[in-house]
Amino acid sequence: MTSLNSEAIYAAVRDIPAGTVITYGDLAERVGLTRNHARAVGNVLGNRPDNDAWMTTPAEGHDIPWWRVVKADGTLLADQDDNTHRWVDWARAVLVSEGVEFTEDGRVASLASGNRHPRAIGARTSQSRPYREPAPCWRHETIQHSCRDCAPGR
């Protein structure tokens, strides 16, 4: 497994053009991780060197445009407390000034419509398995998805 490289994540965020957003999962893929690392990528961005600078520095003064990375559903962050609410309002205002459109429910419009930011060439994608109906296990006489002893293909 590829290890988490903060500098690679910061560099990938710097490459996101103004007026564009990317999801945490897509960002993870851009740096050679799987989409399952979305939360870890979010933690790296949340602990960046200029973490509190948004309160005092205009957007153009930031080295890492972290506000361009959003959740998969197009939201910025759940409003949990006053500081988070101010953070969300600030990030939304910056994104709107960059030309990003939002839906009435506060999601990034391009993600709400399914028009996602293109992935990096050669990036990994999650491998989801197709749905299988539970089948009776001949050995254990129960209905289940798989059995290590008698699953199809073993």
DSSP file with accessible surface (Angstrom, degrees, kcal/mol):
  #  RESIDUE AA STRUCTURE BP1 BP2  ACC     N-H-->O    O-->H-N    N-H-->O    O-->H-N    TCO  KAPPA ALPHA  PHI   PSI    X-CA   Y-CA   Z-CA
    1    1 A M              0   0  190      0, 0.0     2,-0.2     0, 0.0    32,-0.1   0.000 360.0 360.0 360.0 142.8    0.0    0.0    0.0
    2    2 A T        -     0   0   54     30,-0.3     2,-0.1     1,-0.1     3,-0.0  -0.553 360.0-125.3 -74.9 137.5    1.2    3.5   -0.8
    3    3 A S        -     0   0   92     -2,-0.2     2,-0.5     1,-0.1    -1,-0.1  -0.427  30.2 -93.0 -83.1 161.4    1.9    5.6    2.3
    4    4 A L        -     0   0   72     -2,-0.1     2,-0.6     1,-0.0    -1,-0.1  -0.602  39.4-167.9 -75.5 120.4    0.3    9.0    3.0
    5    5 A N     >  -     0   0   91     -2,-0.5     4,-2.0     1,-0.2     3,-0.3  -0.918   8.3-165.2-115.4 104.5    2.5   11.7    1.6
    6    6 A S  H  > S+     0   0   49     -2,-0.6     4,-2.8     1,-0.2     5,-0.2   0.893  89.1  52.3 -55.8 -44.1    1.4   15.2    2.9
    7    7 A E  H  > S+     0   0  118      1,-0.2     4,-2.5     2,-0.2    -1,-0.2   0.877 107.9  51.4 -65.1 -36.1    3.5   17.1    0.3
    8    8 A A  H  > S+     0   0   35     -3,-0.3     4,-2.3     2,-0.2    -1,-0.2   0.903 111.2  48.8 -66.0 -38.3    2.1   15.0   -2.6
    9    9 A I  H  X S+     0   0    0     -4,-2.0     4,-2.2     2,-0.2    -2,-0.2   0.945 111.9  48.0 -66.1 -45.8   -1.4   15.8   -1.3
   10   10 A Y  H  X S+     0   0   14     -4,-2.8     4,-2.3     1,-0.2    -2,-0.2   0.914 111.7  50.7 -60.8 -41.8   -0.6   19.6   -1.0
   11   11 A A  H  X S+     0   0   41     -4,-2.5     4,-1.2     1,-0.2    -1,-0.2   0.908 109.4  50.4 -63.8 -41.0    0.9   19.6   -4.5
   12   12 A A  H  < S+     0   0   13     -4,-2.3     4,-0.3     1,-0.2     3,-0.3   0.892 110.2  50.1 -64.6 -37.9   -2.2   17.9   -6.0
   13   13 A V  H >< S+     0   0    0     -4,-2.2     3,-1.5     1,-0.2    -2,-0.2   0.901 105.8  56.0 -67.7 -38.2   -4.4   20.5   -4.3
   14   14 A R  H 3< S+     0   0   90     -4,-2.3    -1,-0.2     1,-0.3    -2,-0.2   0.803 102.1  58.6 -62.5 -26.7   -2.3   23.3   -5.7
   15   15 A D  T 3< S+     0   0  123     -4,-1.2    -1,-0.3    -3,-0.3    -2,-0.2   0.549  78.1 104.9 -80.7  -7.9   -2.9   21.9   -9.2
   16   16 A I  S <  S-     0   0    2     -3,-1.5     3,-0.1    -4,-0.3     4,-0.1  -0.638  74.6-129.0 -75.3 119.0   -6.7   22.2   -8.9
   17   17 A P    >   -     0   0   70      0, 0.0     3,-1.4     0, 0.0    -2,-0.1  -0.315  28.6 -90.6 -70.2 152.6   -7.6   25.2  -11.1
   18   18 A A  T 3  S+     0   0   62      1,-0.2     3,-0.1    81,-0.0    77,-0.1  -0.297 114.8  32.0 -57.7 142.0   -9.7   28.1   -9.7
   19   19 A G  T 3  S+     0   0   30      1,-0.3     2,-0.4    -3,-0.1    -1,-0.2   0.531 103.2  98.6  85.8   5.2  -13.4   27.5  -10.3
   20   20 A T    <   -     0   0   38     -3,-1.4     2,-0.3    80,-0.1    -1,-0.3  -0.948  52.0-164.1-125.6 145.2  -13.0   23.7  -10.1
   21   21 A V        -     0   0    7     -2,-0.4     2,-0.3    -3,-0.1    48,-0.2  -0.877   1.4-167.5-123.1 161.3  -13.7   21.3   -7.2
   22   22 A I  E     -a   69   0A   1     46,-2.3    48,-2.6    -2,-0.3     2,-0.2  -0.969  23.6-114.7-141.9 152.0  -12.6   17.8   -6.5
   23   23 A T  E  >  -a   70   0A   0     -2,-0.3     4,-2.5    46,-0.2    48,-0.2  -0.515  26.3-114.8 -86.4 160.8  -13.8   15.2   -4.0
   24   24 A Y  H  > S+     0   0   46     46,-1.4     4,-2.4     1,-0.2     5,-0.1   0.894 118.5  51.8 -59.5 -38.8  -11.6   13.9   -1.2
   25   25 A G  H  > S+     0   0    7      2,-0.2     4,-2.0     1,-0.2    -1,-0.2   0.915 109.6  47.9 -65.2 -42.7  -11.8   10.4   -2.8
   26   26 A D  H  > S+     0   0    3      2,-0.2     4,-2.0     1,-0.2    94,-0.3   0.892 111.0  52.0 -65.2 -37.4  -10.8   11.7   -6.2
   27   27 A L  H  X S+     0   0    0     -4,-2.5     4,-1.3     2,-0.2    -2,-0.2   0.920 106.3  53.9 -64.6 -40.8   -7.9   13.6   -4.6
   28   28 A A  H ><>S+     0   0    0     -4,-2.4     5,-2.6     1,-0.2     3,-0.6   0.929 109.1  48.8 -58.4 -43.3   -6.8   10.4   -2.9
   29   29 A E  H ><5S+     0   0    2     -4,-2.0     3,-1.7     1,-0.2    95,-0.5   0.878 104.4  59.6 -64.9 -36.6   -6.7    8.6   -6.3
   30   30 A R  H 3<5S+     0   0   74     -4,-2.0    -1,-0.2     1,-0.3    -2,-0.2   0.800 106.3  47.5 -62.2 -28.7   -4.7   11.5   -7.8
   31   31 A V  T <<5S-     0   0   32     -4,-1.3    -1,-0.3    -3,-0.6    -2,-0.2   0.225 128.2 -95.3 -99.4  14.7   -1.9   10.9   -5.3
   32   32 A G  T < 5S+     0   0   26     -3,-1.7   -30,-0.3     1,-0.3    -3,-0.2   0.632  88.4 113.7  89.1  14.2   -1.9    7.1   -5.9
   33   33 A L      < -     0   0    2     -5,-2.6    91,-0.3    -6,-0.2    -1,-0.3  -0.494  68.1-100.0-103.3 179.9   -4.2    6.0   -3.0
   34   34 A T    >   -     0   0   35     -2,-0.2     3,-2.2    -3,-0.1    -1,-0.1  -0.593  34.4-105.5 -94.8 165.8   -7.6    4.4   -3.2
   35   35 A R  G >  S+     0   0   48      1,-0.3     3,-1.8    -2,-0.2     4,-0.2   0.756 115.9  74.7 -60.6 -22.6  -10.9    6.3   -2.7
   36   36 A N  G 3  S+     0   0  141      1,-0.3     3,-0.4     2,-0.1    -1,-0.3   0.644  85.1  65.3 -64.9 -13.6  -11.0    4.6    0.8
   37   37 A H  G <>  +     0   0   36     -3,-2.2     4,-2.5     1,-0.2    -1,-0.3   0.260  67.6 108.9 -90.8  11.6   -8.3    7.0    1.8
   38   38 A A  H <> S+     0   0   26     -3,-1.8     4,-2.4     1,-0.2    -1,-0.2   0.911  78.6  47.9 -56.0 -44.7  -10.6   10.0    1.4
   39   39 A R  H  > S+     0   0  205     -3,-0.4     4,-2.3     2,-0.2    -1,-0.2   0.905 110.7  51.1 -65.7 -39.3  -10.9   10.6    5.2
   40   40 A A  H  > S+     0   0   29     -4,-0.2     4,-2.1     2,-0.2    -1,-0.2   0.912 109.8  50.3 -64.5 -39.9   -7.1   10.4    5.6
   41   41 A V  H  X S+     0   0    0     -4,-2.5     4,-2.4     1,-0.2    -2,-0.2   0.921 109.3  52.1 -63.2 -41.3   -6.6   12.9    2.9
   42   42 A G  H  X S+     0   0   19     -4,-2.4     4,-2.3    -5,-0.2    -2,-0.2   0.898 107.7  51.9 -61.2 -39.1   -9.2   15.2    4.6
   43   43 A N  H  X S+     0   0   97     -4,-2.3     4,-0.9     2,-0.2    -1,-0.2   0.891 107.8  51.6 -65.6 -38.4   -7.2   14.8    7.8
   44   44 A V  H >< S+     0   0   15     -4,-2.1     3,-0.8     1,-0.2    -2,-0.2   0.944 112.4  45.7 -62.4 -45.6   -4.0   15.8    6.1
   45   45 A L  H >< S+     0   0    5     -4,-2.4     3,-1.2     1,-0.2    -2,-0.2   0.863 109.4  55.6 -66.4 -33.4   -5.7   18.9    4.7
   46   46 A G  H 3< S+     0   0   31     -4,-2.3    -1,-0.2     1,-0.2    -2,-0.2   0.683 111.6  44.3 -71.4 -16.5   -7.2   19.7    8.1
   47   47 A N  T << S+     0   0  124     -4,-0.9    -1,-0.2    -3,-0.8    -2,-0.2   0.047  83.3 139.3-114.8  24.8   -3.7   19.7    9.6
   48   48 A R    X   -     0   0   11     -3,-1.2     3,-1.5     1,-0.1    -3,-0.1  -0.220  68.2-104.3 -66.2 161.4   -2.0   21.7    6.9
   49   49 A P  T 3  S+     0   0  114      0, 0.0     3,-0.3     0, 0.0    -1,-0.1   0.832 120.2  43.7 -58.9 -34.1    0.6   24.3    8.0
   50   50 A D  T >  S+     0   0   34      1,-0.2     3,-1.7     2,-0.1     4,-0.4  -0.060  74.3 138.6-102.7  37.4   -1.8   27.3    7.4
   51   51 A N  T <  S+     0   0   55     -3,-1.5     3,-0.4     1,-0.3    -1,-0.2   0.822  75.4  35.0 -54.1 -41.4   -4.8   25.7    9.0
   52   52 A D  T >  S+     0   0  102     -3,-0.3     3,-1.3     1,-0.2     4,-0.3   0.439  90.2  95.8 -96.1   3.2   -6.1   28.8   10.8
   53   53 A A  G X>  +     0   0   22     -3,-1.7     4,-2.9     1,-0.3     3,-1.2   0.714  64.5  78.9 -69.2 -17.7   -5.1   31.3    8.2
   54   54 A W  G 34 S+     0   0   18     -3,-0.4    -1,-0.3    -4,-0.4    -2,-0.1   0.817  88.7  58.4 -61.0 -26.3   -8.5   31.4    6.5
   55   55 A M  G <4 S+     0   0   93     -3,-1.3    -1,-0.3     1,-0.2    -2,-0.2   0.788 123.7  18.1 -72.9 -27.0   -9.7   33.6    9.4
   56   56 A T  T <4 S+     0   0  121     -3,-1.2    -2,-0.2    -4,-0.3    -1,-0.2   0.534 113.6  70.5-121.8 -12.6   -7.2   36.3    8.6
   57   57 A T  S  < S-     0   0   42     -4,-2.9    -1,-0.1     2,-0.0     5,-0.1  -0.925  75.5-122.8-116.4 132.8   -5.9   35.8    5.1
   58   58 A P    >   -     0   0   73      0, 0.0     3,-2.0     0, 0.0     4,-0.3  -0.292  36.8-103.2 -65.8 159.4   -7.8   36.3    1.8
   59   59 A A  G >  S+     0   0   15      1,-0.3     3,-1.9     2,-0.2    -2,-0.0   0.861 119.8  58.6 -53.5 -42.5   -8.0   33.3   -0.5
   60   60 A E  G 3  S+     0   0  167      1,-0.3    -1,-0.3     5,-0.0    -3,-0.0   0.702  98.5  62.2 -66.7 -12.6   -5.3   34.5   -2.9
   61   61 A G  G <  S+     0   0   52     -3,-2.0     2,-0.3     2,-0.0    -1,-0.3   0.494  83.6  99.6 -88.7  -1.3   -2.9   34.6    0.0
   62   62 A H    <   -     0   0   21     -3,-1.9    -3,-0.0    -4,-0.3    -8,-0.0  -0.665  59.0-156.8 -89.5 139.8   -3.1   30.8    0.7
   63   63 A D  S    S+     0   0  101     -2,-0.3    -1,-0.1     1,-0.2    -4,-0.0   0.822  88.3  45.0 -78.2 -33.9   -0.5   28.5   -0.6
   64   64 A I  S    S-     0   0    4    -19,-0.0     2,-2.3   -14,-0.0    -1,-0.2  -0.940  75.1-149.7-116.8 111.6   -2.9   25.5   -0.6
   65   65 A P    >   +     0   0   11      0, 0.0     3,-1.9     0, 0.0     4,-0.1  -0.350  32.0 162.2 -79.7  66.2   -6.4   26.1   -2.0
   66   66 A W  G >   +     0   0    7     -2,-2.3     3,-1.7     1,-0.3   -21,-0.0   0.715  59.7  74.8 -60.0 -24.2   -8.0   23.5    0.4
   67   67 A W  G 3  S+     0   0    7      1,-0.3    -1,-0.3    -3,-0.2    28,-0.1   0.662  82.9  69.8 -69.0 -10.9  -11.5   25.0   -0.2
   68   68 A R  G <  S+     0   0   30     -3,-1.9   -46,-2.3   -47,-0.1     2,-0.5   0.433  83.5  82.5 -85.2   1.0  -11.6   23.3   -3.6
   69   69 A V  E <   +a   22   0A   3     -3,-1.7     2,-0.3   -48,-0.2   -46,-0.2  -0.940  62.5 170.4-109.0 122.7  -11.8   19.9   -2.1
   70   70 A V  E     -a   23   0A   0    -48,-2.6   -46,-1.4    -2,-0.5     6,-0.2  -0.780  37.2 -83.7-127.9 170.5  -15.3   18.9   -1.1
   71   71 A K    >   -     0   0   74      4,-2.3     3,-2.2    -2,-0.3    -1,-0.1  -0.282  47.0-104.4 -71.2 160.8  -17.2   15.8    0.2
   72   72 A A  T 3  S+     0   0   67      1,-0.3    -1,-0.1     2,-0.1   -49,-0.1   0.794 120.6  56.7 -59.9 -28.6  -18.5   13.3   -2.4
   73   73 A D  T 3  S-     0   0   71      2,-0.1    -1,-0.3     1,-0.0     3,-0.1   0.427 120.9-106.2 -85.4   3.0  -22.0   14.5   -2.0
   74   74 A G  S <  S+     0   0    0     -3,-2.2    34,-2.3     1,-0.3     2,-0.2   0.456  79.6 126.5  89.7   0.9  -21.0   18.1   -3.0
   75   75 A T        -     0   0   33     32,-0.2    -4,-2.3     1,-0.1    -1,-0.3  -0.532  55.2-143.0 -88.5 160.7  -21.2   19.5    0.5
   76   76 A L        -     0   0    5      1,-0.3     2,-0.3    30,-0.3    -1,-0.1   0.915  69.2 -41.1 -86.9 -50.9  -18.4   21.4    2.2
   77   77 A L        -     0   0   71     -7,-0.1    -1,-0.3    -6,-0.0     2,-0.2  -0.901  63.5 -90.7-173.8 148.6  -18.8   20.2    5.8
   78   78 A A        -     0   0   49     -2,-0.3     2,-0.9    -3,-0.1    10,-0.1  -0.483  44.3-116.2 -68.6 133.6  -21.7   19.6    8.2
   79   79 A D        +     0   0   91     -2,-0.2    -1,-0.1     1,-0.2     3,-0.1  -0.631  54.5 151.0 -72.0 106.6  -22.5   22.7   10.2
   80   80 A Q        -     0   0  150     -2,-0.9     2,-0.3     1,-0.3    -1,-0.2   0.753  59.8  -0.3-109.8 -37.6  -21.7   21.5   13.7
   81   81 A D  S  > S-     0   0   88      1,-0.1     4,-2.5     0, 0.0    -1,-0.3  -0.869  81.2 -88.4-144.4 178.6  -20.6   24.6   15.6
   82   82 A D  H  > S+     0   0  134     -2,-0.3     4,-2.3     1,-0.2     5,-0.2   0.896 123.8  49.8 -62.0 -41.5  -20.2   28.4   15.1
   83   83 A N  H  > S+     0   0   68      2,-0.2     4,-2.3     1,-0.2    -1,-0.2   0.924 112.5  47.4 -65.1 -42.2  -16.6   28.1   13.9
   84   84 A T  H  > S+     0   0   19      2,-0.2     4,-2.7     1,-0.2     5,-0.2   0.911 110.2  53.2 -63.8 -41.6  -17.5   25.4   11.4
   85   85 A H  H  X S+     0   0   81     -4,-2.5     4,-2.4     1,-0.2    -2,-0.2   0.923 110.2  47.0 -60.8 -42.9  -20.4   27.4   10.2
   86   86 A R  H  X S+     0   0  133     -4,-2.3     4,-2.6     2,-0.2    -1,-0.2   0.905 111.5  52.0 -64.5 -40.2  -18.1   30.4    9.6
   87   87 A W  H  X S+     0   0   39     -4,-2.3     4,-2.7     2,-0.2     5,-0.2   0.936 110.6  47.2 -61.6 -46.6  -15.6   28.1    7.8
   88   88 A V  H  X S+     0   0    1     -4,-2.7     4,-2.8     1,-0.2     5,-0.2   0.930 112.7  49.2 -62.7 -44.4  -18.3   26.8    5.5
   89   89 A D  H  X S+     0   0   70     -4,-2.4     4,-2.3    -5,-0.2    -1,-0.2   0.917 112.7  47.9 -61.5 -42.1  -19.6   30.3    4.8
   90   90 A W  H  X S+     0   0   54     -4,-2.6     4,-2.2     2,-0.2    -2,-0.2   0.954 114.0  45.6 -63.9 -50.1  -16.0   31.5    4.0
   91   91 A A  H  X S+     0   0    0     -4,-2.7     4,-2.6     1,-0.2    -2,-0.2   0.913 113.0  50.5 -62.2 -41.7  -15.2   28.6    1.7
   92   92 A R  H  X S+     0   0   72     -4,-2.8     4,-2.7    -5,-0.2     5,-0.2   0.929 109.8  50.7 -63.1 -42.2  -18.6   28.8   -0.1
   93   93 A A  H  X S+     0   0   63     -4,-2.3     4,-2.3    -5,-0.2    -1,-0.2   0.908 111.5  47.9 -62.3 -41.1  -18.0   32.6   -0.7
   94   94 A V  H  X S+     0   0   15     -4,-2.2     4,-1.4     2,-0.2    -2,-0.2   0.938 112.4  48.6 -65.9 -45.2  -14.5   31.9   -2.1
   95   95 A L  H  <>S+     0   0    0     -4,-2.6     5,-2.7     1,-0.2     4,-0.4   0.915 110.9  50.4 -62.2 -41.2  -15.8   29.1   -4.4
   96   96 A V  H ><5S+     0   0   80     -4,-2.7     3,-1.6     1,-0.2    -1,-0.2   0.925 108.2  52.8 -63.0 -41.3  -18.7   31.3   -5.6
   97   97 A S  H 3<5S+     0   0   97     -4,-2.3    -1,-0.2     1,-0.3    -2,-0.2   0.788 107.4  53.1 -65.0 -24.3  -16.2   34.1   -6.4
   98   98 A E  T 3<5S-     0   0   42     -4,-1.4    -1,-0.3    -3,-0.3    -2,-0.2   0.489 128.1 -99.6 -86.2  -6.1  -14.2   31.6   -8.4
   99   99 A G  T < 5S+     0   0   54     -3,-1.6     2,-0.4    -4,-0.4    -3,-0.2   0.536  72.0 146.4 102.3   8.5  -17.3   30.7  -10.4
  100  100 A V      < -     0   0   12     -5,-2.7    -1,-0.3    -6,-0.2     2,-0.3  -0.647  38.7-142.2 -79.5 132.5  -18.4   27.5   -8.7
  101  101 A E        -     0   0  147     -2,-0.4     8,-2.8   -82,-0.1     9,-0.5  -0.730  11.8-156.3 -98.0 147.5  -22.2   27.1   -8.7
  102  102 A F  B     -B  108   0B  44     -2,-0.3     6,-0.2     6,-0.3     2,-0.1  -0.879  14.5-123.0-120.1 151.5  -24.2   25.7   -5.8
  103  103 A T    >   -     0   0   45      4,-3.1     3,-1.9    -2,-0.3     6,-0.1  -0.356  39.0 -98.3 -80.4 171.8  -27.6   24.1   -5.6
  104  104 A E  T 3  S+     0   0  210      1,-0.3    -1,-0.1     2,-0.1    -2,-0.0   0.797 124.3  57.0 -64.0 -26.6  -30.3   25.5   -3.4
  105  105 A D  T 3  S-     0   0  109      2,-0.1    -1,-0.3     1,-0.0    -2,-0.0   0.351 124.1-101.4 -88.7   8.9  -29.5   22.9   -0.8
  106  106 A G  S <  S+     0   0   15     -3,-1.9   -30,-0.3     1,-0.3     2,-0.3   0.588  77.9 130.7  89.9  13.1  -25.9   24.1   -0.6
  107  107 A R  S    S-     0   0   75    -32,-0.1    -4,-3.1     1,-0.1     2,-0.3  -0.669  70.1 -94.7 -98.0 154.3  -24.2   21.4   -2.6
  108  108 A V  B >>  -B  102   0B   0    -34,-2.3     4,-2.0    -2,-0.3     3,-0.7  -0.507  35.2-139.9 -64.8 124.5  -21.7   22.0   -5.5
  109  109 A A  H 3> S+     0   0   25     -8,-2.8     4,-1.9    -2,-0.3     6,-0.3   0.863  97.1  57.4 -61.0 -38.6  -23.9   21.9   -8.6
  110  110 A S  H 34>S+     0   0   43     -9,-0.5     5,-1.2     1,-0.2    -1,-0.2   0.836 112.0  42.6 -66.1 -28.2  -21.4   20.0  -10.8
  111  111 A L  H X45S+     0   0   20     -3,-0.7     3,-0.7     3,-0.2    -1,-0.2   0.821 109.4  57.0 -84.3 -31.2  -21.3   17.2   -8.2
  112  112 A A  H 3<5S+     0   0   34     -4,-2.0    -2,-0.2     1,-0.2    -1,-0.2   0.852 109.8  46.0 -66.8 -31.0  -25.0   17.2   -7.7
  113  113 A S  T 3<5S-     0   0   90     -4,-1.9    -1,-0.2    -5,-0.2    -2,-0.2   0.500 117.3-111.8 -89.4  -5.0  -25.5   16.7  -11.4
  114  114 A G  T < 5S+     0   0   54     -3,-0.7     2,-1.5     1,-0.2    -3,-0.2   0.461  75.4 133.8  89.1   1.8  -22.9   13.9  -11.6
  115  115 A N      < -     0   0  117     -5,-1.2    -1,-0.2    -6,-0.3     2,-0.1  -0.644  40.0-174.7 -86.5  88.5  -20.5   16.0  -13.7
  116  116 A R        -     0   0   84     -2,-1.5   -94,-0.1     1,-0.1     3,-0.1  -0.445  32.1 -93.2 -91.3 158.7  -17.4   15.2  -11.8
  117  117 A H        -     0   0   32    -96,-0.2    -1,-0.1    -2,-0.1   -94,-0.1  -0.408  55.3 -99.9 -62.6 136.0  -13.8   16.5  -12.1
  118  118 A P        -     0   0   93      0, 0.0     2,-0.1     0, 0.0    -1,-0.1  -0.311  37.6-120.9 -63.6 144.4  -11.8   14.2  -14.3
  119  119 A R        -     0   0  116      1,-0.1     3,-0.1    -3,-0.1   -92,-0.1  -0.411  32.6 -91.2 -81.1 161.1   -9.5   11.7  -12.6
  120  120 A A    >   -     0   0   34    -94,-0.3     3,-1.8     1,-0.1     2,-0.2  -0.367  49.0 -97.9 -68.5 147.6   -5.8   11.6  -13.1
  121  121 A I  T 3  S+     0   0  178      1,-0.3    -1,-0.1    -3,-0.1     3,-0.1  -0.477 109.9  13.3 -67.4 131.7   -4.5    9.2  -15.8
  122  122 A G  T 3  S+     0   0   81      1,-0.2    -1,-0.3    -2,-0.2     2,-0.1   0.540  91.9 147.5  81.2   4.3   -3.5    6.0  -14.4
  123  123 A A    <   -     0   0   25     -3,-1.8    -1,-0.2     1,-0.1   -93,-0.1  -0.410  52.0-106.3 -71.6 152.2   -5.1    6.6  -11.0
  124  124 A R        -     0   0  108    -95,-0.5     2,-0.3   -91,-0.3    -1,-0.1  -0.412  31.4-156.9 -73.4 151.7   -6.5    3.7   -9.1
  125  125 A T        -     0   0   64     -2,-0.1     2,-0.1   -91,-0.1   -91,-0.0  -0.942  27.4 -97.8-126.3 153.1  -10.2    3.2   -8.9
  126  126 A S        -     0   0   51     -2,-0.3     2,-0.9     1,-0.1   -92,-0.0  -0.414  29.9-138.8 -66.7 143.5  -12.2    1.3   -6.3
  127  127 A Q        -     0   0  163     -2,-0.1     2,-0.3     2,-0.0    -1,-0.1  -0.818  23.8-174.2-107.0  92.2  -13.1   -2.2   -7.3
  128  128 A S        -     0   0  113     -2,-0.9     0, 0.0     1,-0.0     0, 0.0  -0.679  21.1-127.0 -87.3 144.4  -16.6   -2.8   -6.1
  129  129 A R        -     0   0  228     -2,-0.3     3,-0.1     1,-0.1    -1,-0.0  -0.660  26.8-106.7 -88.8 144.4  -18.0   -6.3   -6.5
  130  130 A P        -     0   0  116      0, 0.0     2,-0.1     0, 0.0    -1,-0.1  -0.332  45.8 -91.9 -66.6 152.6  -21.3   -6.8   -8.3
  131  131 A Y        -     0   0  161      1,-0.0     2,-0.4    -2,-0.0     0, 0.0  -0.412  42.6-165.2 -67.3 135.6  -24.3   -7.7   -6.1
  132  132 A R        -     0   0  115     -2,-0.1     3,-0.1    -3,-0.1    -3,-0.0  -0.985  21.3-120.4-121.9 135.6  -24.8  -11.4   -5.6
  133  133 A E        -     0   0  138     -2,-0.4    11,-0.1     1,-0.1     2,-0.0  -0.468  39.9-101.4 -67.5 140.5  -28.0  -12.9   -4.2
  134  134 A P        -     0   0   44      0, 0.0    11,-0.2     0, 0.0    -1,-0.1  -0.389  44.7-162.0 -60.2 142.2  -27.5  -14.9   -1.0
  135  135 A A  E     -C  144   0C  52      9,-2.2     9,-1.8    -3,-0.1     2,-0.1  -0.921  25.7 -92.2-127.5 154.8  -27.4  -18.6   -1.8
  136  136 A P  E     -C  143   0C  99      0, 0.0     2,-0.6     0, 0.0     7,-0.2  -0.415  36.2-130.7 -66.4 137.2  -27.8  -21.7    0.4
  137  137 A C     >  -     0   0    9      5,-2.6     4,-1.9     1,-0.1     5,-0.4  -0.813  10.2-149.7 -87.8 120.0  -24.6  -23.1    1.6
  138  138 A W  T  4 S+     0   0  178     -2,-0.6    -1,-0.1     1,-0.2     0, 0.0   0.814  94.0  43.0 -64.0 -27.1  -24.6  -26.8    0.9
  139  139 A R  T  4 S+     0   0  129      1,-0.1    -1,-0.2     3,-0.1    -2,-0.0   0.865 123.7  31.0 -88.0 -35.9  -22.4  -27.5    3.9
  140  140 A H  T  4 S-     0   0   82      2,-0.2    -2,-0.2     0, 0.0    -1,-0.1   0.453  91.4-133.6-107.0  -4.8  -24.0  -25.3    6.6
  141  141 A E     <  +     0   0  176     -4,-1.9     2,-0.3     1,-0.2    -3,-0.1   0.837  66.0 115.5  55.6  38.6  -27.6  -25.3    5.4
  142  142 A T  S    S-     0   0   65     -5,-0.4    -5,-2.6    -7,-0.1     2,-0.6  -0.922  70.5-113.2-130.0 159.0  -28.0  -21.5    5.8
  143  143 A I  E     +C  136   0C 118     -2,-0.3     2,-0.3    -7,-0.2     3,-0.1  -0.837  55.0 141.8 -91.8 124.3  -28.6  -18.7    3.4
  144  144 A Q  E     -C  135   0C  60     -9,-1.8    -9,-2.2    -2,-0.6     3,-0.1  -0.971  58.7-114.3-156.6 166.8  -25.6  -16.4    3.2
  145  145 A H  S    S-     0   0  102     -2,-0.3     2,-0.3     1,-0.3    -1,-0.1   0.873  92.6 -10.0 -75.2 -40.7  -23.5  -14.4    0.7
  146  146 A S        -     0   0   73      5,-0.1     2,-0.4    -3,-0.1    -1,-0.3  -0.996  50.8-156.7-155.6 158.6  -20.4  -16.5    1.0
  147  147 A C     >  -     0   0   15     -2,-0.3     4,-1.8    -3,-0.1     3,-0.1  -0.995  22.6-136.4-138.1 131.9  -18.8  -19.2    2.9
  148  148 A R  T  4 S+     0   0  198     -2,-0.4    -1,-0.1     1,-0.2     0, 0.0   0.812 105.4  44.3 -63.2 -25.9  -15.0  -19.6    3.1
  149  149 A D  T  4 S+     0   0   75      1,-0.1    -1,-0.2    -3,-0.1     5,-0.0   0.814 130.4  16.7 -86.1 -31.9  -15.4  -23.4    2.6
  150  150 A C  T  4 S+     0   0   24     -3,-0.1   -12,-0.2     2,-0.0    -2,-0.2   0.169  79.4 139.2-135.1  24.0  -18.0  -23.5   -0.1
  151  151 A A    ><  -     0   0   10     -4,-1.8     3,-1.5     1,-0.1    -5,-0.1  -0.370  66.6 -89.3 -67.1 147.4  -18.3  -20.1   -1.9
  152  152 A P  T 3  S+     0   0   98      0, 0.0    -1,-0.1     0, 0.0    -2,-0.0  -0.290 114.1  28.2 -56.6 139.4  -18.6  -20.3   -5.7
  153  153 A G  T 3         0   0   91      1,-0.3    -2,-0.1    -3,-0.1    -3,-0.0   0.525 360.0 360.0  88.1   5.5  -15.3  -20.3   -7.4
  154  154 A R    <         0   0  206     -3,-1.5    -1,-0.3    -4,-0.0    -5,-0.0  -0.821 360.0 360.0-112.8 360.0  -13.4  -21.9   -4.5
